[in-house]
Amino acid sequence: MNEKHDDQLTVAALQMSSTTDKERNFEVAEGLIRQAAGRGAELVGLPELWSCHGRESAYRENAEPVPGPTTDFLAKLARELGVWIVGGSIVESGPEEGRMSNTSTVLSPEGELAAVYRKIHLFDVKAPDREYLESGTISPGKEVVVCEAPPVTLGLSVCYDVRFPELYRALADRGADLLSVPAAFTLQTGKDHWDLLLRARAVENQAFVLAPAQWGQKEDGRWTYGRSAVIDPWGTPLAVCPDSDGLALATLDLAYLSRLRREFPALENRVLGTSGSRQTVRV
């Protein structure tokens, strides 16, 4: 098991170009997780829909319960390697026929299912090249989820969630100091907004961001942006993955985070959205 430190945590944001071949995706994921652990990672994050990505019919065919085979697979690796694994997201079969969830899980170093988060904000967008309607098959989650993963409190989200800052403020209010953003950003939006949004969520919540991502062209024709990253609370990228399968590895300085929040107490200075009030003048 990797040695733990009270004031630092080494994390890895994995990058994959997943297909509808689940067995192949598992092999790639396992190789990257082992590589990350071998390089000292204590917490490893997978991308959105890492176990199956490409066609709606494939999502239906590969939907499974949580806990289930995929969480069992990740739990075994977490236990063997002694690492936290943030399971990106998978398609979870739901109780309602034809409806599923885009679900992120966290596995502890003991192999226990420590947290489950179901994506709240669904990607319903008319892009220049095509229309995306995630809500056609996916049911939105309803719960804000944080998970204690010592020495950090982990706040969970998935992809399109990153455009909704109120979710991340809710995570910060619950103590999150590391925000997980597994994603499969489109190339069109990613090239302009991915880095911008990740850095904004880090700065405004004074938190580290772990952002594992899909990259490359998918079986349905669309391109995903990639650039998996680890961002610090000042908005500085600590590591970014190039356009290939791989990982962004960085050591989080938690003493720096504590000092930043103490010396620049933006979260404490907040008035709107707290129990305090401020008069609004309309002109």
Buried (B, 14 or more C-beta within 10 A) or exposed (E): EBEEEEEBBBBBBBBBBBBBBBEEBBEBBBEBBBBBBEEBBBBBBBBBBBBBBBBEEBBEEBBBEBBBBBBEBBBEBBBBBBBBBBBBBBBBBBEEEEBBBBBBBBBBBEBEBBBBBBBBBBBEEEEEEEEBEBEEBBBEBEEBBBBEBEBBBBBBBBBBBBBBBEBBBBBBBEEBBBBBBBBBBBBBBBEEBBBEBBBBBBBBBBBBBBBBBBBBEBEEEBBBBBBBBBBBBEBEBBBBBEEEBBBBBBBBBBEBBEEBBEEEEEBEEBEEEEEEEEEEEEE
